[in-house]
Amino acid sequence: MKVIGLPLLFLSAAAFAQVPSAAAPEQPSGLSVDVTASAGDDLKIAVPVLATDQVRTTVAGGTDALGREIADVIAADLRGSGLFRPIGPSGIPSITFAEANTPNFAIWPQTGAEALVSGFVRAGGDGQLTVGCYLYDVNLKSELKRTGFVVAPRDWRRAAHKCADMIYARLSGESPFFDSRIAYIAETGPKDHRVKRLAIMDSDGANHRFLTNGQNLVLTPRFSPDYKSIVYVSYQQRRPHVFVYDIGTGRQKLVLDTPNQVIAPRFSPDGRTLLFSMSQGGNTDIYKMPVTGGTPQRLTNSPGIDVGGSFSPDGSRIVFESDRSGKQQLYVMNADGSNQQRISFGGGSYATPEWSPRGDLIAYTRLGSFNIGVMSPSGSGERLLTNDGWQDESPTWSPNGRVIQFFRTSPGRGGKSTVWQVDLTGRNIRKIPTPVDGSDPTWGPLLP
């Protein structure tokens, strides 16, 4: 995907080619959203169908149809964030190609919109799409931000997510997260004989594909920091193996083959080290080893079960769970295993801790009630984000540390596992569509 600056005028293809790219300065505006607000009115934003200068056919469809589909994805992204109330693209006025960057501001107050997203889709002679996206303050009649992309037609959804990312970042002041992907365990079959395959999809559930064939059980995937690889546990001949899957080539590399039980491998922030739990000699401890393989180094050695390690963003500390006190609690330690300290004291048990990419919070599963919660790395500020599911577990953070995905299992023998997400206010929760049951999601970094 190539990011381009958008010219001030593009009334014809020739004019577009001749006018130098120009990034419009951001205009002062009081228009914004508060990502930390626990309640309030969501920002009403109009998203009409993106215009096209000339309807042309591409391998992904006509540019007129793509204009509607891109607007649909932008609106869905903004709505799913819980911060915006998109209007359109159906039921609101359409825009002309010239109006993409010169809006008719007189018509938009009638819709109640405070902000307007407009843009265009154009197919070039080389088969590439140019997608332009503009954000306006309706009341001040001013442009707030613009962005543009040249993409292959098959990547039109990425252009839509990038546009939504621009809007989210400009109005919230936070880093974006829509143009990212999720890996998870795709589950089929009865509960007592589940087939578990590694699968990957866009953050909204689109562009789904299976990465493994289901012949061997696959568990606990996690992305590498550069998004190029996924580490996971696979059972072959009832023996655990740790594999690193190369997303670009589809090759799997075996990095650990052991007769011992291995749990939840994770990458370090620099991508050079794997953290995992391993049972040996009747004890389960946390180990680390080079991602290229080698002899595991034990970091914990207390009696009991120590599992679920996750690095802090700077790689200096690790959060994990341990039952050394009699029931599962959360602990932090230095990356070399020193200075192990308990941080959970709220009563009950805690599991599956995951350090936020911002470094300010740790997400976890509260056992007993099986809800998703967060606390500071010191253990203060504990609060639950979910409380209406049967069994919520295994949190994973969005790239900007503002949203958490997890999986929810419904009760009974026919219960299904599904992927969900919730923001840090706890009030914006939604199900992520998957073609089959899904568990153990892992959220990858923002795509380049």
Backbone torsions as a table, in degrees:
resi	resn	phi	psi	omega
1	MET	NA	127.8	179.8
2	LYS	-105.7	123.0	176.6
3	VAL	-85.6	134.5	-179.8
4	ILE	-125.5	153.1	168.2
5	GLY	-81.4	145.4	-177.3
6	LEU	-99.4	132.5	176.6
7	PRO	-69.7	163.1	-179.3
8	LEU	-70.9	-30.0	180.0
9	LEU	-130.5	145.0	176.8
10	PHE	-150.5	53.2	-173.9
11	LEU	-71.7	-17.1	176.1
12	SER	-149.7	164.8	178.9
13	ALA	-60.7	-39.8	179.5
14	ALA	-63.6	-43.3	-179.9
15	ALA	-63.5	-39.3	-179.9
16	PHE	-62.9	-40.9	-177.7
17	ALA	-70.4	-29.4	-172.8
18	GLN	-90.0	-31.2	-176.9
19	VAL	-78.1	127.6	-179.2
20	PRO	-61.4	149.2	175.9
21	SER	-63.2	142.3	-179.9
22	ALA	-144.4	128.2	176.3
23	ALA	-91.9	116.8	-178.9
24	ALA	-69.1	136.4	177.0
25	PRO	-65.9	145.2	177.1
26	GLU	-68.0	133.6	-179.3
27	GLN	-90.4	144.6	176.2
28	PRO	-58.9	135.6	179.8
29	SER	-159.4	143.2	175.7
30	GLY	-87.1	2.7	-177.3
31	LEU	-73.7	120.6	-178.7
32	SER	-163.3	168.3	174.6
33	VAL	-127.1	152.5	-178.4
34	ASP	-106.6	110.3	-176.7
35	VAL	-72.6	-14.3	-177.7
36	THR	-100.0	-3.2	-177.5
37	ALA	-67.0	135.7	-179.6
38	SER	-83.8	-18.1	177.9
39	ALA	-161.3	162.4	178.1
40	GLY	146.1	175.9	-179.1
41	ASP	-80.4	129.2	176.0
42	ASP	-73.7	147.2	-178.8
43	LEU	-68.2	126.7	-179.2
44	LYS	-86.3	121.6	-173.0
45	ILE	-134.0	128.1	-178.6
46	ALA	-85.4	134.1	179.8
47	VAL	-130.8	83.5	177.5
48	PRO	-73.8	166.5	176.3
49	VAL	-59.1	133.9	176.2
50	LEU	-65.9	137.5	-176.5
51	ALA	-80.7	164.0	173.0
52	THR	-135.7	144.1	-179.5
53	ASP	-75.6	-30.7	-179.5
54	GLN	-154.8	128.7	-179.3
55	VAL	-71.3	117.9	178.5
56	ARG	-129.0	150.1	-178.9
57	THR	-90.3	134.1	174.1
58	THR	-125.4	174.9	179.0
59	VAL	-67.4	-17.2	178.2
60	ALA	-98.8	2.9	-178.4
61	GLY	118.5	177.3	179.5
62	GLY	-69.9	153.8	-179.5
63	THR	-66.0	-25.6	176.6
64	ASP	-69.7	-44.2	177.7
65	ALA	-66.2	-38.4	178.2
66	LEU	-64.1	-34.3	177.1
67	GLY	-60.3	-39.6	177.3
68	ARG	-71.9	-42.7	-178.4
69	GLU	-64.9	-39.7	178.1
70	ILE	-64.6	-42.4	177.2
71	ALA	-62.4	-38.8	177.9
72	ASP	-60.7	-43.5	-179.2
73	VAL	-67.6	-42.9	177.9
74	ILE	-57.9	-48.1	-179.5
75	ALA	-62.4	-41.9	-179.3
76	ALA	-65.5	-41.4	177.2
77	ASP	-59.4	-49.5	-177.4
78	LEU	-63.9	-41.4	179.2
79	ARG	-64.6	-42.1	-177.9
80	GLY	-66.0	-22.6	178.6
81	SER	-70.7	-19.2	-179.2
82	GLY	80.7	1.9	-176.9
83	LEU	-104.7	-14.8	-173.7
84	PHE	-128.0	152.9	173.5
85	ARG	-119.5	86.5	-177.0
86	PRO	-67.1	144.5	172.9
87	ILE	-114.9	124.5	179.8
88	GLY	102.8	-177.3	6.5
89	PRO	-75.9	-17.9	178.3
90	SER	-76.6	147.0	173.1
91	GLY	82.3	5.5	176.6
92	ILE	-127.4	164.2	-178.4
93	PRO	-59.8	146.6	173.4
94	SER	-86.5	164.5	179.1
95	ILE	-118.7	154.1	174.1
96	THR	-87.0	168.9	179.1
97	PHE	-60.0	-40.7	-179.4
98	ALA	-67.7	-26.9	-178.1
99	GLU	-79.8	-6.6	-179.8
100	ALA	-58.4	-40.7	178.4
101	ASN	-117.8	9.1	171.7
102	THR	-136.6	72.8	-172.9
103	PRO	-64.1	152.2	169.0
104	ASN	-87.7	88.8	-173.3
105	PHE	-63.5	-18.1	-175.9
106	ALA	-67.0	-25.6	-173.7
107	ILE	-88.6	-18.3	-169.9
108	TRP	-82.8	-30.2	175.7
109	PRO	-60.2	-25.7	179.8
110	GLN	-65.5	-24.4	180.0
111	THR	-84.2	-11.2	-176.3
112	GLY	85.6	2.4	-177.6
113	ALA	-73.3	139.2	173.7
114	GLU	-94.5	-24.5	179.5
115	ALA	-132.8	157.7	-179.2
116	LEU	-132.4	133.2	171.6
117	VAL	-109.6	122.7	175.4
118	SER	-131.8	166.5	-178.4
119	GLY	177.9	-172.4	-176.9
120	PHE	-146.0	161.0	174.0
121	VAL	-130.2	129.8	179.8
122	ARG	-139.3	136.0	177.9
123	ALA	-97.0	127.7	178.8
124	GLY	-90.7	169.3	179.9
125	GLY	-66.0	-20.0	179.1
126	ASP	-85.7	2.9	179.4
127	GLY	88.5	-5.7	179.5
128	GLN	-83.5	156.2	175.3
129	LEU	-102.5	138.3	167.8
130	THR	-107.2	123.2	-179.0
131	VAL	-118.3	121.7	177.1
132	GLY	-110.0	145.2	-175.8
133	CYS	-141.7	130.1	-176.9
134	TYR	-128.6	144.6	177.4
135	LEU	-121.9	131.1	-176.8
136	TYR	-127.8	149.3	167.8
137	ASP	-90.4	114.8	-174.9
138	VAL	-66.6	-43.5	-176.3
139	ASN	-69.2	-39.8	179.9
140	LEU	-86.6	-7.9	179.7
141	LYS	55.2	46.4	-176.6
142	SER	-135.3	151.9	176.7
143	GLU	-81.6	134.8	179.2
144	LEU	-101.2	-35.2	-174.5
145	LYS	-167.6	153.1	174.4
146	ARG	-143.2	154.6	174.6
147	THR	-154.4	160.9	179.7
148	GLY	-152.7	155.4	-175.0
149	PHE	-143.3	145.9	168.0
150	VAL	-110.2	119.3	-174.2
151	VAL	-135.5	156.8	167.7
152	ALA	-67.4	146.4	-178.4
153	PRO	-52.2	-33.9	-178.9
154	ARG	-66.5	-17.0	-177.4
155	ASP	-101.5	22.1	-177.1
156	TRP	-61.9	-32.3	179.5
157	ARG	-65.1	-35.3	177.9
158	ARG	-63.9	-39.2	176.8
159	ALA	-61.8	-39.6	178.0
160	ALA	-64.0	-45.2	178.7
161	HIS	-63.5	-39.6	178.8
162	LYS	-64.0	-37.5	176.9
163	CYS	-64.0	-45.8	178.0
164	ALA	-62.7	-36.1	176.8
165	ASP	-62.0	-42.6	178.4
166	MET	-60.0	-43.7	-179.0
167	ILE	-65.6	-47.5	-179.8
168	TYR	-58.3	-47.7	-176.9
169	ALA	-65.4	-41.8	-177.7
170	ARG	-67.2	-38.9	-174.4
171	LEU	-91.1	-19.7	-179.5
172	SER	-104.5	-22.1	-175.1
173	GLY	76.8	7.1	-179.2
174	GLU	-105.3	161.2	173.1
175	SER	-66.5	150.0	-177.5
176	PRO	-84.3	177.5	-179.8
177	PHE	-155.6	-1.2	-173.9
178	PHE	-68.4	-40.1	-177.5
179	ASP	-84.5	71.5	-179.3
180	SER	-146.6	173.7	-177.3
181	ARG	-130.9	160.6	-179.2
182	ILE	-120.1	132.4	165.9
183	ALA	-105.6	147.5	-179.1
184	TYR	-157.4	173.8	176.3
185	ILE	-96.6	115.0	178.0
186	ALA	-85.7	123.3	-172.8
187	GLU	-115.3	134.7	174.7
188	THR	-138.9	162.3	178.1
189	GLY	91.6	173.2	-178.6
190	PRO	-66.5	159.0	-175.3
191	LYS	-61.4	-30.5	-178.4
192	ASP	-88.0	2.5	178.3
193	HIS	-154.1	61.8	-176.2
194	ARG	-77.4	138.3	169.0
195	VAL	-94.6	123.8	-175.0
196	LYS	-121.7	116.3	-178.7
197	ARG	-117.3	150.4	173.4
198	LEU	-78.9	130.9	-179.4
199	ALA	-136.1	161.4	-179.5
200	ILE	-139.5	149.2	-179.3
201	MET	-158.1	167.0	172.3
202	ASP	-66.3	165.1	-176.9
203	SER	-62.8	-20.0	178.5
204	ASP	-99.4	6.5	177.0
205	GLY	96.2	-4.8	-179.1
206	ALA	-82.6	171.5	177.8
207	ASN	52.3	47.9	-177.0
208	HIS	-78.5	140.4	171.1
209	ARG	-152.8	149.2	176.6
210	PHE	-87.7	138.7	-179.8
211	LEU	-101.9	-25.8	176.4
212	THR	-123.0	160.9	-171.0
213	ASN	-92.6	-4.9	177.3
214	GLY	89.5	0.9	179.0
215	GLN	-68.6	-28.5	178.2
216	ASN	-124.2	144.0	179.8
217	LEU	-64.0	134.1	-179.8
218	VAL	-122.6	136.9	-176.4
219	LEU	-139.3	155.9	165.8
220	THR	47.4	63.4	177.7
221	PRO	-75.8	151.3	171.2
222	ARG	-149.0	138.1	-179.9
223	PHE	-72.9	152.9	166.7
224	SER	-77.6	158.3	-178.0
225	PRO	-60.1	-28.9	-179.7
226	ASP	-90.9	4.5	178.4
227	TYR	71.4	-2.0	-174.1
228	LYS	-78.0	-19.0	-173.9
229	SER	-137.9	160.8	173.2
230	ILE	-130.7	130.6	175.1
231	VAL	-101.6	142.6	-178.7
232	TYR	-159.7	166.8	175.1
233	VAL	-100.1	136.0	175.9
234	SER	-132.2	138.8	179.6
235	TYR	-101.6	121.8	176.6
236	GLN	-127.3	127.4	-173.0
237	GLN	52.1	40.6	178.7
238	ARG	60.5	24.4	-179.0
239	ARG	-121.9	130.4	-176.8
240	PRO	-76.3	139.6	175.1
241	HIS	-131.4	144.1	173.2
242	VAL	-103.8	121.9	179.8
243	PHE	-115.5	150.5	168.2
244	VAL	-114.3	120.8	-176.6
245	TYR	-98.3	124.2	176.7
246	ASP	-84.8	113.1	-174.6
247	ILE	-64.8	-35.8	-177.2
248	GLY	-70.4	-40.8	-175.5
249	THR	-101.2	-19.3	-176.0
250	GLY	80.5	5.8	-179.1
251	ARG	-83.6	145.4	175.9
252	GLN	-111.6	132.6	178.9
253	LYS	-113.5	125.1	177.0
254	LEU	-77.7	123.1	-179.6
255	VAL	-114.4	-16.9	177.7
256	LEU	-151.5	122.6	176.4
257	ASP	-124.9	114.5	-174.2
258	THR	-146.1	148.7	174.8
259	PRO	-74.9	-10.9	-177.7
260	ASN	-83.1	152.9	176.6
261	GLN	-66.3	129.3	179.3
262	VAL	-119.6	136.7	-174.4
263	ILE	-130.7	133.2	162.8
264	ALA	52.4	65.4	174.2
265	PRO	-69.3	145.1	-178.7
266	ARG	-140.6	147.1	174.6
267	PHE	-80.8	150.1	167.7
268	SER	-77.5	162.0	-178.2
269	PRO	-58.9	-28.0	178.2
270	ASP	-89.0	-1.0	176.8
271	GLY	75.7	5.4	-175.3
272	ARG	-95.1	-17.1	-172.7
273	THR	-126.4	145.4	172.4
274	LEU	-108.4	135.1	175.7
275	LEU	-110.0	136.0	-179.5
276	PHE	-159.9	168.3	175.0
277	SER	-108.6	146.0	-179.3
278	MET	-145.6	136.0	177.6
279	SER	-90.9	128.0	-178.5
280	GLN	-153.6	128.5	178.4
281	GLY	63.5	32.5	178.5
282	GLY	81.1	6.8	-179.5
283	ASN	-129.7	144.3	176.7
284	THR	-111.4	119.9	-177.4
285	ASP	-128.0	169.6	178.2
286	ILE	-96.3	134.4	-178.7
287	TYR	-127.2	162.8	168.6
288	LYS	-138.3	156.0	-179.9
289	MET	-157.4	159.9	176.3
290	PRO	-61.6	146.1	-179.1
291	VAL	-65.8	-19.3	177.4
292	THR	-81.6	-5.7	-178.6
293	GLY	107.8	173.4	-179.5
294	GLY	136.8	-167.7	-178.1
295	THR	-85.2	124.1	178.9
296	PRO	-63.4	141.7	176.4
297	GLN	-107.0	123.1	-177.6
298	ARG	-78.5	133.4	-179.4
299	LEU	-106.4	-26.6	178.0
300	THR	-121.0	153.7	-179.3
301	ASN	-149.5	22.2	178.1
302	SER	-81.6	152.6	176.4
303	PRO	-61.3	139.3	178.8
304	GLY	119.7	-157.3	-174.3
305	ILE	-118.8	116.3	175.6
306	ASP	-113.0	117.4	-176.6
307	VAL	-144.0	172.8	168.1
308	GLY	77.7	36.9	-177.2
309	GLY	-70.4	144.7	176.2
310	SER	-146.8	130.5	-179.1
311	PHE	-75.6	149.4	165.7
312	SER	-69.5	159.8	-175.7
313	PRO	-57.9	-31.7	179.9
314	ASP	-88.0	0.2	176.2
315	GLY	77.5	4.9	-174.9
316	SER	-85.5	-22.3	-177.0
317	ARG	-135.3	165.7	-178.4
318	ILE	-135.0	134.5	171.3
319	VAL	-104.3	141.2	-179.2
320	PHE	-152.3	171.0	176.5
321	GLU	-111.5	148.3	-179.7
322	SER	-151.7	145.4	175.8
323	ASP	-102.0	21.6	-177.0
324	ARG	-62.2	-20.6	178.5
325	SER	-91.0	-1.6	-178.7
326	GLY	116.5	-23.9	174.0
327	LYS	-149.8	162.6	-172.1
328	GLN	-64.5	125.4	177.7
329	GLN	-135.6	167.9	-179.9
330	LEU	-98.7	140.3	179.5
331	TYR	-134.1	154.5	169.7
332	VAL	-122.7	152.6	177.0
333	MET	-150.3	164.0	172.6
334	ASN	-68.3	161.1	-175.2
335	ALA	-64.2	-18.8	177.0
336	ASP	-92.6	4.5	178.2
337	GLY	95.2	-4.0	-178.2
338	SER	-83.9	163.8	173.3
339	ASN	57.7	54.7	179.5
340	GLN	-79.6	124.4	-176.0
341	GLN	-136.5	136.0	176.8
342	ARG	-76.5	138.1	179.7
343	ILE	-120.9	-12.8	-178.8
344	SER	-100.7	124.3	-178.6
345	PHE	-139.0	21.9	-174.4
346	GLY	-85.0	3.4	-175.0
347	GLY	88.0	150.4	-176.8
348	GLY	81.3	-163.8	-176.3
349	SER	-124.1	156.7	-175.8
350	TYR	-133.3	149.1	-178.5
351	ALA	-152.1	173.3	174.7
352	THR	45.3	55.0	-180.0
353	PRO	-70.8	145.6	178.7
354	GLU	-141.9	122.4	-177.4
355	TRP	-77.3	134.8	179.0
356	SER	-65.9	144.9	175.6
357	PRO	-64.5	-16.8	175.3
358	ARG	-83.1	-17.6	178.9
359	GLY	85.5	-4.9	-172.7
360	ASP	-90.2	-18.9	-174.6
361	LEU	-139.1	158.8	170.6
362	ILE	-122.8	125.0	175.4
363	ALA	-90.3	153.2	-176.8
364	TYR	-157.4	169.0	170.4
365	THR	-101.5	126.0	174.8
366	ARG	-89.6	111.1	-176.8
367	LEU	-73.9	163.4	-174.3
368	GLY	91.9	-70.4	175.6
369	SER	-83.3	-19.9	-176.6
370	PHE	52.3	65.6	174.8
371	ASN	-122.0	161.6	177.0
372	ILE	-93.6	132.1	179.8
373	GLY	-136.6	172.9	176.0
374	VAL	-137.0	153.7	172.8
375	MET	-150.7	165.4	175.8
376	SER	-74.5	163.5	177.8
377	PRO	-61.4	-17.1	175.7
378	SER	-89.1	-8.2	-178.9
379	GLY	98.5	-4.0	-179.6
380	SER	-83.2	166.1	174.8
381	GLY	66.9	29.6	-178.2
382	GLU	-64.8	133.8	175.7
383	ARG	-155.7	148.8	179.2
384	LEU	-93.0	140.4	179.2
385	LEU	-101.8	-23.0	177.1
386	THR	-125.1	146.9	177.0
387	ASN	-155.9	12.8	-177.2
388	ASP	-118.4	7.7	179.5
389	GLY	-101.4	167.8	178.0
390	TRP	-78.4	-48.2	-177.6
391	GLN	-151.3	100.7	178.8
392	ASP	-104.8	133.2	-178.2
393	GLU	-158.7	170.0	173.5
394	SER	62.0	67.1	-179.9
395	PRO	-72.2	148.0	174.0
396	THR	-140.4	138.8	-170.5
397	TRP	-89.9	146.4	167.7
398	SER	-66.8	160.7	-179.1
399	PRO	-58.1	-27.3	-178.7
400	ASN	-95.5	0.9	176.3
401	GLY	70.6	23.2	-179.7
402	ARG	-112.7	-12.2	-177.0
403	VAL	-134.9	147.1	-179.9
404	ILE	-125.3	132.9	168.8
405	GLN	-103.5	154.0	-178.7
406	PHE	-158.2	177.2	174.1
407	PHE	-120.4	149.3	-175.8
408	ARG	-122.2	130.8	179.3
409	THR	-111.5	128.6	179.0
410	SER	-84.3	157.1	-173.6
411	PRO	-75.3	165.6	173.5
412	GLY	91.8	167.9	-178.9
413	ARG	-64.2	-30.1	178.8
414	GLY	-93.0	13.2	-177.5
415	GLY	-61.1	144.4	-177.2
416	LYS	-115.7	151.3	174.9
417	SER	-101.4	133.1	-177.4
418	THR	-136.2	153.9	-178.4
419	VAL	-94.1	133.9	-178.5
420	TRP	-132.6	166.6	171.6
421	GLN	-141.7	153.0	-179.8
422	VAL	-144.1	144.2	176.4
423	ASP	-90.5	177.3	-173.0
424	LEU	-71.8	-12.5	173.9
425	THR	-78.4	-21.8	-176.6
426	GLY	81.9	-4.6	-176.4
427	ARG	-97.7	-13.7	-178.9
428	ASN	-110.9	96.7	-176.8
429	ILE	-126.5	138.5	-180.0
430	ARG	-153.4	156.9	178.2
431	LYS	-87.7	138.4	176.2
432	ILE	-96.6	124.7	-176.6
433	PRO	-69.2	133.8	173.1
434	THR	-134.3	147.3	-176.6
435	PRO	-68.8	-23.0	176.7
436	VAL	-135.0	178.7	177.0
437	ASP	-58.4	150.2	-177.1
438	GLY	-138.6	142.4	176.9
439	SER	-143.1	170.0	173.6
440	ASP	50.1	54.8	178.4
441	PRO	-69.5	151.9	171.5
442	THR	-135.8	127.4	-174.7
443	TRP	-93.2	122.4	-179.2
444	GLY	-82.8	168.9	179.1
445	PRO	-69.2	167.7	176.9
446	LEU	-61.2	133.8	-178.4
447	LEU	-72.2	146.1	179.6
448	PRO	-71.3	NA	NA
